[in-house]
Amino acid sequence: GPGRPSNSDGSGSGYGGYGGSYQGNSVSYPSGVPYGSVTAPINLGSGHYNNAYTNGGGAVIINVTGQTNVTGSIESNPYRIISTAIGSTGGSIYLITGTLVGTGNISAAGNSLAYSDWGSGSGGRIAVHLTSGNDFNSVSFVNHGSRDTNCQSSTCSGAAGTIYLKKAAEIYGTLIVDNNNYATNPGITTAISSNETTYLGNITLKMLARLEVPSTNSTLVIVDSRNITGDNQNNSRIIINGNLTFANYTSFINWTALTLEDNGQVNNLSDNITISGFKWSVNESSEFNNNRTNLTIEGGAIFELGKPNNLGITLRHILVKSRGTLTHSANTASNETYKLNMTLLGNLTVESTGSINVSGVGYKWGTGPGRPSNSDGSGSGYGGY
């Protein structure tokens, strides 16, 4: 399948997201890659490279004029011929129906088992479009990645797949990404379609979900900037390596409990931008570095500058309001990579309970020019010994 890893080292396959890597080492053992559509999935799930005992999920493509009643299940999960088989992905479930009722489940998810540090497969892709109904009744949707409980690093898991749900009254639906609290390495993400533009009305990230916009000519268009939610600011992430575009000219972004990791391009922002409720980690800053942006940080938001120190940014005004924080990324190497290097052509205001805070993000332990010459328990120096 197209999501099969490029070699036979034991890493997992991808479809709705990247597969998990052998021994949790994505550098030495790259895993399979995502493919296919978020909103209209029709592809088969990928099998493992060399594990003959596991196959990817199939494809369900059904168009129902009337009602679909699911009291049992609709499944496109990876198949295991023996109990220790691992590494394949879920497949596709693409259902167009008038209405949906029932208490059953729809699943293209991976599984959990123990097998010798092998990488696991990702979840598949599910899309349900209602043509006359406006709720999904009590049907449950499951599309997490697979997990190898024997993996010593606990990060051999595959990424979650995608769940796209569209009501009849909506022009664009909701994307749900839920990885069932299965930890993955940072690069093991759920992904929207490559070489396509994907329109979404809402995004919900749950239980260690990471959603990526790939760098391969991919654009995510957010139709309503108010309806983007996570469940943990550190663990729920939207990673922009391609393009993120707001459908409407946007001046206020109030997202809940997630991090926007900005390595690409964010489009259609006002020169007067307010962020609230989430962390914006800016690693590529052309949308801000324009000499005219007025930035307000409030309501638990964190604006984190992640550009290398020699690449500062220039804005006009910054206002840090209540519970807003301005900072830079943590330095993890032995050199001075990240600093809060900014030029303001106007004013800087830090209000009560707002802060500019770079505490604890300097040289990591064991590094820095003021580090003692041995490990005998002496302290480091900077402004003094």
C-alpha positions in Angstrom: 0.0 0.0 0.0 1.0 3.7 -0.4 1.5 4.0 3.4 3.9 1.1 3.7 7.3 2.0 5.2 10.2 2.4 2.8 12.2 -0.4 4.4 11.7 -3.6 6.4 13.0 -2.4 9.8 9.8 -3.0 11.8 8.2 0.5 11.6 4.5 0.8 11.1 2.4 1.9 8.1 0.5 5.1 7.7 -2.8 6.2 6.2 -4.8 8.7 8.3 -1.4 9.6 9.9 2.1 8.5 10.2 2.9 5.0 11.5 4.9 4.4 14.6 8.6 3.9 14.3 10.5 0.8 15.3 11.8 1.2 18.9 10.3 4.7 18.9 13.2 5.9 16.8 11.8 7.9 13.8 15.2 9.1 12.7 16.9 5.7 12.2 13.6 3.9 11.4 11.2 6.1 9.4 7.7 4.9 9.3 4.9 4.9 6.7 3.4 8.1 5.5 -0.2 9.4 5.4 -2.3 9.7 2.2 -5.9 10.0 1.0 -8.7 12.5 1.7 -10.1 13.7 5.0 -13.5 14.6 3.7 -14.1 11.9 1.1 -11.9 8.9 1.9 -11.9 6.0 -0.6 -8.5 4.3 -0.2 -7.6 1.0 1.3 -5.5 0.9 4.4 -1.9 -0.2 4.1 -0.4 -3.5 5.2 2.9 -3.8 7.0 6.2 -4.0 5.0 7.2 -7.5 5.9 4.8 -8.8 8.6 2.8 -11.4 6.6 0.3 -11.8 9.5 -1.4 -8.4 9.3 -3.3 -6.5 6.6 -4.8 -3.0 6.3 -8.4 -2.2 6.6 -10.6 -2.2 3.5 -12.9 0.5 2.1 -16.6 1.1 2.8 -18.2 3.6 0.4 -22.0 3.7 0.8 -24.5 6.3 -0.3 -27.9 6.0 1.4 -30.9 8.1 0.4 -32.8 7.5 3.6 -31.9 6.5 7.1 -28.8 4.6 8.3 -29.4 2.7 11.6 -26.2 1.4 13.2 -26.9 -0.7 16.3 -24.0 -3.0 15.5 -20.8 -1.8 13.9 -19.2 -0.6 10.7 -15.5 -1.5 10.8 -12.5 -1.1 8.7 -9.8 -2.0 11.2 -6.4 -3.7 10.5 -6.6 -7.5 10.4 -4.4 -9.8 12.5 -3.9 -13.4 11.4 -2.0 -14.1 14.6 -2.3 -12.3 18.0 1.1 -10.6 17.8 0.7 -9.2 14.3 1.2 -5.4 14.2 2.0 -2.5 11.9 -1.0 -2.2 9.4 -3.5 0.6 9.3 -7.2 1.1 9.4 -9.0 1.7 6.1 -11.8 3.9 4.9 -15.4 4.4 5.8 -17.2 7.0 3.6 -20.9 7.2 4.4 -23.3 9.6 2.8 -26.8 9.2 4.3 -30.0 11.1 4.9 -29.9 10.6 8.6 -27.9 8.5 11.1 -29.4 6.8 14.2 -28.4 4.0 16.5 -26.1 3.2 19.4 -23.4 1.2 17.6 -19.9 2.2 16.5 -18.0 3.1 13.4 -14.3 2.3 13.5 -11.2 2.4 11.4 -8.9 2.2 14.4 -5.7 0.4 15.3 -5.3 -2.1 18.1 -3.3 -2.5 21.2 -0.9 -5.5 21.7 2.6 -6.5 22.7 5.2 -7.3 20.1 8.9 -6.6 20.6 9.3 -2.8 20.0 7.8 -2.8 16.6 6.1 0.3 15.2 2.4 0.4 15.0 0.1 1.4 12.2 -2.0 4.6 12.1 -5.7 4.9 12.2 -7.6 5.1 8.9 -10.1 7.7 7.7 -13.8 8.1 8.4 -16.2 10.6 6.8 -20.0 10.8 7.4 -22.1 13.3 5.5 -25.7 13.8 6.4 -27.9 15.1 3.6 -31.1 15.8 5.7 -30.2 15.1 9.4 -28.4 17.4 11.8 -27.2 15.0 14.5 -25.3 11.7 14.7 -27.6 10.3 17.4 -25.7 8.0 19.8 -23.3 6.4 17.2 -19.7 6.4 18.4 -16.7 6.9 16.2 -13.3 5.4 16.9 -10.1 6.0 14.9 -7.0 6.0 17.1 -3.7 4.5 16.0 -2.3 1.1 17.0 -0.1 0.7 20.1 2.7 -1.7 20.9 2.6 -2.1 24.7 6.0 -3.9 24.5 7.8 -0.8 23.2 10.3 0.3 25.7 10.1 4.0 24.8 6.3 3.9 24.9 6.3 5.9 21.6 6.0 3.2 19.0 2.4 4.0 18.6 0.9 5.1 15.3 -1.0 8.4 14.9 -4.7 8.7 15.1 -6.8 8.6 11.9 -9.3 11.3 10.9 -13.0 11.5 11.7 -15.0 14.0 9.5 -18.6 14.6 10.4 -20.8 16.9 8.4 -24.5 17.8 9.1 -27.0 18.8 6.4 -27.1 22.4 7.7 -23.4 22.8 7.4 -21.4 23.8 4.4 -18.2 22.4 6.0 -18.0 19.8 8.7 -16.0 19.0 11.9 -12.7 17.1 12.0 -12.1 15.1 15.1 -8.7 13.6 16.0 -8.6 11.4 19.1 -5.6 9.1 19.8 -7.0 7.4 22.9 -4.1 8.8 25.0 -1.5 6.7 23.0 1.7 8.6 23.1 3.6 9.2 19.9 6.9 10.7 18.9 6.7 14.4 17.9 6.9 13.6 14.1 4.2 11.0 14.3 1.1 13.1 13.4 -2.3 12.8 11.9 -2.3 14.7 8.6 -4.7 16.4 6.2 -4.5 15.6 2.5 -1.3 16.4 0.6 -1.5 18.4 -2.6 -5.0 19.5 -1.7 -7.0 22.3 0.0 -9.1 21.0 2.9 -12.0 23.2 4.2 -13.1 22.6 7.8 -15.8 24.3 9.9 -14.6 23.0 13.2 -11.6 21.0 14.6 -11.6 19.0 17.9 -8.4 17.4 19.2 -8.4 14.9 22.0 -6.2 12.6 24.0 -2.7 13.3 22.6 -3.9 14.3 19.2 -1.5 16.1 16.8 -2.8 17.4 13.5 -0.4 18.3 10.7 -0.7 20.4 7.6 2.0 18.9 5.4 4.5 20.9 3.5 3.6 19.2 0.2 1.3 21.8 -1.4 -1.2 21.5 1.4 -3.6 24.1 2.6 -6.0 24.0 5.6 -8.8 26.5 5.3 -10.5 27.3 8.7 -14.0 28.5 7.9 -14.9 29.6 11.5 -11.9 30.7 13.6 -13.9 30.4 16.8 -14.5 26.6 16.8 -11.0 25.1 17.3 -10.6 23.2 20.5 -8.1 20.9 22.2 -8.0 19.3 25.7 -4.5 20.2 26.8 -2.3 23.1 25.7 0.9 21.0 25.6 -0.5 17.8 24.1 -3.1 19.0 21.6 -1.2 20.4 18.6 -1.9 21.8 15.1 1.4 21.7 13.2 1.6 24.0 10.2 4.3 23.0 7.7 2.2 24.0 4.7 -0.5 26.8 4.7 -3.2 27.7 7.2 -5.7 30.1 5.8 -8.6 31.8 7.5 -11.6 32.0 5.2 -12.5 35.4 6.6 -10.1 38.3 7.5 -9.3 37.5 11.1 -8.4 39.8 14.0 -9.4 37.7 17.0 -8.4 34.0 17.5 -9.9 32.5 20.7 -9.0 28.8 20.7 -9.1 26.4 23.6 -6.3 24.3 25.2 -3.9 23.6 22.3 -0.7 24.7 20.6 -0.4 26.1 17.1 3.1 25.1 15.9 3.7 27.5 13.1 6.5 26.3 10.7 4.7 27.4 7.6 2.4 30.3 6.5 -0.7 31.7 8.2 -2.8 33.7 5.8 -5.6 36.3 6.0 -4.6 37.8 9.4 -5.5 41.4 10.3 -2.7 43.8 11.2 -4.5 44.1 14.6 -4.5 40.5 15.9 -5.6 39.3 19.4 -4.9 35.8 20.6 -6.6 34.1 23.6 -6.7 30.7 25.2 -3.9 28.9 23.2 -0.2 28.8 22.6 1.2 30.1 19.3 4.7 28.9 18.7 6.1 31.0 15.9 8.9 29.3 14.0 8.2 31.0 10.7 7.1 34.6 11.2 6.4 36.2 7.8 2.8 36.9 8.9 4.1 39.0 11.8 7.5 40.4 10.6 6.0 43.2 8.6 6.6 46.4 10.6 2.8 47.0 11.1 1.3 44.2 13.2 -0.3 45.2 16.5 -0.3 42.0 18.7 -2.5 41.6 21.8 -2.0 38.5 24.0 -4.7 37.7 26.6 -6.8 35.1 28.4 -4.2 32.4 29.0 -2.6 32.8 25.6 1.2 32.3 25.1 3.0 33.8 22.2 6.3 31.9 21.9 9.0 33.0 19.5 10.7 29.9 18.1 12.9 31.5 15.5 16.7 31.3 15.8 18.1 34.3 17.7 19.7 35.9 14.6 16.3 36.0 13.0 14.3 38.4 15.1 11.0 40.0 14.1 9.7 43.5 13.8 6.2 44.5 14.9 4.5 47.8 15.7 2.8 47.4 19.1 2.6 44.6 21.7 0.0 44.6 24.5 0.2 41.7 27.0 -3.0 41.7 28.9 -4.4 39.6 31.8 -3.0 36.0 31.8 -1.1 36.6 28.6 2.5 35.5 28.2 5.3 36.5 25.8 8.3 34.1 25.8 10.7 32.2 23.5 11.3 28.5 22.9 13.3 26.4 25.3 17.0 25.9 24.4 17.8 22.2 24.2 21.3 22.3 22.7 24.6 23.7 24.0 24.4 26.9 22.1 22.3 30.1 22.3 19.6 29.3 19.7 16.5 30.9 21.0 16.0 34.4 22.5 13.2 36.9 22.5 14.7 39.1 19.8 12.0 41.6 18.8 11.9 45.2 17.5 8.8 47.3 18.2 8.3 50.5 16.1 5.6 51.6 18.6 4.8 50.6 22.2 5.2 47.7 24.6 2.6 47.4 27.4 2.5 44.6 30.0 -0.7 44.9 32.1 -1.4 43.4 35.6 -1.1 39.5 35.6 0.3 39.6 32.1 4.0 38.8 31.7 7.1 38.5 29.6 8.6 35.4 31.0 11.6 33.4 29.8 12.4 31.7 33.1 13.9 28.2 32.7 14.3 28.3 28.9 18.0 29.2 28.8 20.9 26.7 28.7 19.6 23.2 29.7 21.3 21.3 32.5 24.9 20.3 31.9 25.5 23.1 29.4 26.4 26.8 29.3 29.7 28.8 29.7 29.0 29.2 33.4 28.7 25.5 34.1 31.2 24.1 36.7 34.1 22.2 35.3 33.1 19.0 37.1 30.0 17.3 38.6 31.0 17.7 42.3 27.8 19.7 43.2 29.0 23.2 42.7 26.8 25.9 41.2 26.9 27.6 37.9 27.8 31.2 37.3 26.6 34.1 35.1 26.3 37.5 36.7 28.6 36.2 39.4 30.3 33.0 40.5 
